[in-house]
């Protein structure tokens, strides 16, 4: 039973990704706009009948209903990937708090406490140093050199 669920889940994931890529292109928008224009032009031929209106209403309702699930699947996958990337950055940075790795699981109140901390930190930084001093090209180059020096030889060859 689990294999069937995984297979179904993989199929839906692949289908959602494909549909999202196709419908996110300009051609899909132009096609939908073209269909709406054709529908509008055909109004006089059908005397703007209830059936004529029902065709567009039913079509757009069904498409919208199905696209909600497709878009939600794609957003869930993208959000999880983004969270994992940020978790890697937090875990790899010795100065970052590991408590933030699963921050999305915290309650609203806990998030507000953390937000106050970072707002205070931001205000302290604003008062001390200007943007050009905190984010200079020299600092970026030094940061790169330090990271490269810390990498193991095996990982260094992978990144080059």
Secondary structure, 3 states (H helix, E strand, C coil): CHHHHHHHHHHHHHHHHHHHHHHCCHHHHHHHHHHHHHHHHCCHHHCCCHHHHHHHHHHHHHHHHHHHHHHHHHHHHHHHHHHHHHHHHHHHCCCCCHHHCCHHHCCHHHHHHHHHHHHHHHHHHHHHCCHHHHCCHHHHHHHHHHHHHHCCHHHHHHHC
